[in-house]
Amino acid sequence: MIKFIIKRLLMVIPVIICVSFIIFFIVNLAPGDPARLIGGMEATEEAIERLREELRLNDNIFLRFGRHMVNMSRGDLGTSYYSDKTVWEAYFERFPATILLAFCAISFGLLVSIPLGIISAVKQYSWVDNFGMVFALLAVSMPNFWLGIMLVLLLSLRWELLPSGGFQHWYSVILPASVIGMQMFAIMTRMTRSSMLEVIRQDYIKTARAKGLSEKVVVLKHAFRNALIPIITTIGTLFIVMMGGAVVVEQVFSWPGVGRLLMDAVSKRDYPVVIGSVTLSTIVVCTVNLVVDILYAFVDPRIKASYSQR
């Protein structure tokens, strides 16, 4: 297992290099001049040209990329054009808010979707199953930005139950987490139901029932554990998607997370923050994938045995 983890960690290095290469050239080839945005509309051409020289924007793009990679190998991701903060400081200042939002959204989605998915599979074609599938279909059909705006209009502006944006109180996370968790709930409910239906039809489940085990033990200990592999995969995938999808939700609710930081940096052409934020988010995604692979080993001993042989 340790050898497998070390191999996976070493594989992160070429991934980061490829992502850095792609995002660096996309950002630098995009229209817009950071020096003009920093200088403002009243800045003279001489002042703007002086800014370009200070920021080394007049250098060849390949030279700038080589300098960026050398700095990144030293752990230096650059400094924001608009503040004295390094990319590390700017990113990890916003990272806790994004993790809190992701954790609350995942908790909301899992606490509702997994029990409903199990019940829907055990009581297939019942009213619970039909209700769960219809509600999941409605939830997955609603765009994040539309659902967010509707919740703000109803719960914040009309009924004044929850704050419409920002992060002043602990309950400020309820609305954005509900919006993200709603789509997670829809996907996870359908995945749990599908995975459970496939497992409960297996012969070993029939054997467990024939031995006289209670239905609760059969469903939770035997069926659900063997249905966990695709569920864990879906959770990891949704977490990764959520890190990108949270950009829209963070904008709607003015949530001070990484997504909003990235959007602000893109609009201001703050190249170091854009490139550094995407690079650090890539590391987070690779870490999540590694954690998912490790969880496989705890759920299924056969997978752990295959890891030990690699």
C-alpha positions as CSV (number, residue, x, y, z in Angstrom):
1,M,0.0,0.0,0.0
2,I,2.8,2.4,0.9
3,K,4.6,1.7,-2.4
4,F,1.3,2.3,-4.3
5,I,0.8,5.7,-2.5
6,I,4.4,6.8,-3.3
7,K,3.8,5.9,-7.0
8,R,0.6,7.9,-7.1
9,L,2.3,10.9,-5.4
10,L,5.1,10.8,-8.0
11,M,2.5,10.7,-10.8
12,V,1.2,14.1,-9.6
13,I,4.4,15.8,-10.8
14,P,3.8,15.3,-14.5
15,V,0.2,16.1,-14.1
16,I,1.0,19.4,-12.5
17,I,3.6,20.2,-15.2
18,C,1.0,19.5,-18.0
19,V,-1.7,21.6,-16.2
20,S,0.7,24.4,-15.6
21,F,1.7,24.4,-19.3
22,I,-1.8,24.5,-20.6
23,I,-3.2,27.1,-18.2
24,F,-0.1,29.3,-18.6
25,F,-0.5,29.6,-22.3
26,I,-4.3,29.9,-22.3
27,V,-4.1,32.7,-19.8
28,N,-1.3,34.6,-21.5
29,L,-2.8,34.2,-24.9
30,A,-6.2,35.5,-23.8
31,P,-7.1,39.1,-24.8
32,G,-6.5,41.8,-22.3
33,D,-3.5,43.7,-20.9
34,P,-2.8,43.4,-17.1
35,A,-0.6,46.5,-17.1
36,R,-3.4,48.6,-18.6
37,L,-5.9,47.3,-16.1
38,I,-3.6,47.9,-13.2
39,G,-2.6,51.4,-14.4
40,G,-6.2,52.4,-15.1
41,M,-7.8,54.5,-17.8
42,E,-5.9,57.7,-17.0
43,A,-2.4,56.1,-17.1
44,T,-0.1,57.3,-19.8
45,E,1.5,55.0,-22.3
46,E,4.9,55.5,-20.7
47,A,3.5,54.4,-17.3
48,I,1.8,51.4,-18.8
49,E,5.0,50.4,-20.6
50,R,7.0,50.8,-17.3
51,L,4.5,48.5,-15.7
52,R,4.9,45.9,-18.4
53,E,8.7,46.0,-17.9
54,E,8.3,45.7,-14.1
55,L,6.0,42.7,-14.5
56,R,8.2,41.3,-17.3
57,L,5.2,41.0,-19.6
58,N,7.3,42.1,-22.6
59,D,9.5,39.0,-22.4
60,N,8.9,36.0,-24.7
61,I,6.1,33.8,-23.6
62,F,8.4,30.7,-23.5
63,L,10.9,32.6,-21.4
64,R,8.2,33.6,-19.0
65,F,6.9,30.0,-18.8
66,G,10.5,28.7,-18.1
67,R,10.9,31.3,-15.4
68,H,7.5,30.3,-13.9
69,M,8.5,26.6,-13.8
70,V,11.8,27.3,-12.2
71,N,10.0,29.4,-9.5
72,M,7.4,26.8,-9.0
73,S,10.0,24.1,-8.5
74,R,11.2,26.3,-5.5
75,G,7.7,26.6,-4.2
76,D,7.2,30.1,-5.4
77,L,3.9,30.5,-7.3
78,G,4.3,34.3,-7.7
79,T,2.6,37.4,-6.2
80,S,-0.7,39.0,-7.1
81,Y,-0.4,42.0,-9.4
82,Y,-3.0,43.9,-7.2
83,S,-1.7,43.1,-3.7
84,D,1.4,42.2,-1.8
85,K,0.0,38.7,-1.1
86,T,1.7,35.7,-2.5
87,V,-0.5,33.1,-4.4
88,W,-0.1,30.8,-1.5
89,E,-1.5,33.4,0.9
90,A,-4.3,34.4,-1.4
91,Y,-5.3,30.8,-2.1
92,F,-5.2,29.4,1.4
93,E,-6.9,32.5,2.8
94,R,-10.0,31.4,0.7
95,F,-9.5,27.7,0.8
96,P,-11.1,27.1,4.3
97,A,-14.3,28.7,3.1
98,T,-14.4,26.4,0.0
99,I,-13.7,23.3,2.1
100,L,-16.4,24.3,4.5
101,L,-18.9,24.7,1.7
102,A,-17.9,21.4,0.1
103,F,-18.1,19.6,3.4
104,C,-21.5,20.9,4.2
105,A,-22.8,20.2,0.7
106,I,-21.5,16.6,0.8
107,S,-22.9,16.1,4.2
108,F,-26.3,17.4,3.1
109,G,-26.2,15.3,0.0
110,L,-25.1,12.0,1.6
111,L,-27.4,12.2,4.7
112,V,-30.4,12.3,2.4
113,S,-29.4,10.5,-0.7
114,I,-27.9,7.2,0.7
115,P,-30.8,6.3,3.0
116,L,-33.3,7.2,0.2
117,G,-31.3,5.2,-2.4
118,I,-31.1,2.2,-0.1
119,I,-34.9,2.3,0.7
120,S,-35.7,2.9,-3.0
121,A,-33.7,-0.2,-4.0
122,V,-35.1,-2.5,-1.2
123,K,-38.7,-1.3,-1.9
124,Q,-38.4,-1.0,-5.7
125,Y,-41.4,0.5,-7.5
126,S,-43.0,1.5,-4.2
127,W,-44.3,5.1,-3.5
128,V,-41.0,5.8,-1.8
129,D,-39.0,4.7,-4.8
130,N,-41.2,6.7,-7.2
131,F,-41.1,9.8,-5.0
132,G,-37.3,9.6,-4.6
133,M,-36.7,9.2,-8.4
134,V,-39.0,12.0,-9.4
135,F,-37.5,14.4,-6.8
136,A,-34.0,13.4,-7.9
137,L,-34.9,14.1,-11.5
138,L,-36.2,17.5,-10.6
139,A,-33.1,18.3,-8.5
140,V,-30.6,17.4,-11.2
141,S,-32.6,19.4,-13.8
142,M,-32.3,22.7,-11.9
143,P,-29.2,24.8,-12.8
144,N,-27.1,25.9,-9.8
145,F,-27.4,29.6,-10.6
146,W,-31.2,29.5,-11.1
147,L,-31.8,27.5,-7.9
148,G,-29.5,29.9,-6.0
149,I,-31.3,33.0,-7.2
150,M,-34.7,31.4,-6.4
151,L,-33.5,30.6,-2.8
152,V,-32.2,34.1,-2.4
153,L,-35.5,35.6,-3.6
154,L,-37.6,33.4,-1.3
155,L,-35.6,32.8,1.8
156,S,-33.6,35.9,2.0
157,L,-35.4,38.8,0.3
158,R,-39.1,37.8,0.8
159,W,-39.1,35.8,4.1
160,E,-35.8,37.1,5.5
161,L,-34.9,33.8,7.1
162,L,-31.3,33.5,5.9
163,P,-28.6,35.9,4.7
164,S,-28.4,36.3,0.9
165,G,-24.6,36.3,0.7
166,G,-21.3,36.6,2.4
167,F,-19.9,34.7,5.3
168,Q,-20.8,36.6,8.5
169,H,-22.5,33.8,10.6
170,W,-22.4,30.0,10.6
171,Y,-25.8,29.8,9.0
172,S,-24.5,31.8,6.0
173,V,-23.4,28.4,4.6
174,I,-26.9,26.9,4.5
175,L,-28.1,28.4,1.2
176,P,-24.9,27.8,-0.9
177,A,-24.4,24.3,0.6
178,S,-28.1,23.5,-0.2
179,V,-27.7,24.5,-3.8
180,I,-24.6,22.4,-4.4
181,G,-25.9,19.5,-2.2
182,M,-29.1,19.4,-4.1
183,Q,-27.5,18.2,-7.3
184,M,-25.2,15.9,-5.3
185,F,-28.3,14.4,-3.7
186,A,-29.9,13.8,-7.1
187,I,-26.9,12.0,-8.5
188,M,-26.1,10.0,-5.4
189,T,-29.6,8.8,-4.9
190,R,-29.8,7.4,-8.3
191,M,-26.3,5.8,-8.0
192,T,-27.0,4.3,-4.6
193,R,-30.3,2.8,-5.9
194,S,-28.7,1.4,-9.0
195,S,-25.7,-0.1,-7.2
196,M,-27.9,-1.6,-4.4
197,L,-30.3,-3.1,-7.0
198,E,-27.4,-4.8,-8.7
199,V,-26.0,-6.2,-5.4
200,I,-29.3,-7.5,-3.8
201,R,-29.9,-9.7,-6.8
202,Q,-26.7,-11.6,-6.3
203,D,-26.7,-15.2,-5.0
204,Y,-24.8,-14.5,-1.8
205,I,-27.6,-12.1,-0.7
206,K,-30.1,-14.9,-1.2
207,T,-27.8,-17.2,0.8
208,A,-27.6,-14.6,3.6
209,R,-31.4,-14.4,3.8
210,A,-31.6,-18.2,3.7
211,K,-29.3,-18.4,6.8
212,G,-31.9,-16.5,8.7
213,L,-30.1,-13.2,9.0
214,S,-32.3,-10.2,9.7
215,E,-33.1,-7.9,6.8
216,K,-31.3,-5.1,8.4
217,V,-28.0,-7.1,8.6
218,V,-28.5,-8.4,5.0
219,V,-29.0,-4.9,3.6
220,L,-26.5,-2.9,5.6
221,K,-23.7,-5.3,6.2
222,H,-23.7,-7.5,3.1
223,A,-25.5,-5.6,0.4
224,F,-24.5,-2.0,1.1
225,R,-20.9,-2.7,1.8
226,N,-20.5,-4.4,-1.5
227,A,-22.3,-1.6,-3.3
228,L,-19.9,1.0,-1.8
229,I,-17.3,1.0,-4.6
230,P,-19.3,2.8,-7.3
231,I,-20.8,5.1,-4.5
232,I,-17.3,6.1,-3.3
233,T,-16.2,6.7,-6.9
234,T,-19.2,9.0,-7.5
235,I,-18.6,10.9,-4.2
236,G,-15.0,11.5,-5.3
237,T,-16.0,12.6,-8.8
238,L,-18.7,14.9,-7.4
239,F,-16.3,16.5,-5.0
240,I,-13.9,17.3,-7.9
241,V,-16.8,18.6,-10.0
242,M,-18.0,20.6,-7.0
243,M,-14.7,22.4,-6.7
244,G,-15.3,23.7,-10.2
245,G,-19.1,24.1,-10.0
246,A,-18.7,26.0,-6.7
247,V,-17.4,28.9,-8.8
248,V,-20.9,29.8,-10.0
249,V,-22.5,29.3,-6.5
250,E,-19.8,31.4,-4.8
251,Q,-20.5,34.2,-7.3
252,V,-24.2,34.0,-6.7
253,F,-23.9,34.1,-2.9
254,S,-20.7,36.2,-2.7
255,W,-19.0,33.4,-0.9
256,P,-15.4,34.2,-0.1
257,G,-13.9,30.9,-1.5
258,V,-11.4,29.8,-4.1
259,G,-13.9,30.0,-6.9
260,R,-14.6,33.6,-6.4
261,L,-10.9,34.3,-6.0
262,L,-10.3,32.7,-9.4
263,M,-13.2,34.6,-11.1
264,D,-11.9,37.9,-9.7
265,A,-8.4,37.1,-10.9
266,V,-9.5,36.2,-14.4
267,S,-11.5,39.4,-14.7
268,K,-8.5,41.4,-13.6
269,R,-6.0,39.4,-15.7
270,D,-4.1,38.6,-12.5
271,Y,-2.0,35.9,-14.2
272,P,0.0,34.6,-11.1
273,V,-3.2,34.1,-9.1
274,V,-5.1,32.4,-11.9
275,I,-2.2,30.0,-12.8
276,G,-1.3,29.4,-9.1
277,S,-4.9,28.8,-8.1
278,V,-5.5,26.2,-10.9
279,T,-2.2,24.5,-10.0
280,L,-3.1,24.2,-6.3
281,S,-6.6,23.0,-7.2
282,T,-5.0,20.3,-9.4
283,I,-3.0,19.1,-6.3
284,V,-6.3,19.0,-4.3
285,V,-8.0,17.0,-7.1
286,C,-5.1,14.5,-7.2
287,T,-5.2,14.2,-3.4
288,V,-8.9,13.4,-3.5
289,N,-8.4,10.8,-6.2
290,L,-5.6,9.2,-4.0
291,V,-7.9,9.2,-1.0
292,V,-10.7,7.5,-3.0
293,D,-8.3,4.8,-4.2
294,I,-7.2,4.2,-0.6
295,L,-10.8,3.9,0.6
296,Y,-11.3,1.2,-2.0
297,A,-8.8,-0.9,-0.2
298,F,-10.7,-0.6,3.1
299,V,-14.0,-1.4,1.5
300,D,-12.9,-4.4,-0.6
301,P,-9.9,-6.5,0.6
302,R,-9.4,-7.8,-2.9
303,I,-8.5,-4.4,-4.1
304,K,-6.0,-4.0,-1.2
305,A,-4.4,-7.3,-2.3
306,S,-4.1,-6.0,-5.9
307,Y,-2.4,-2.8,-4.6
308,S,0.2,-4.8,-2.7
309,Q,1.1,-6.6,-5.9
310,R,1.8,-3.4,-7.8
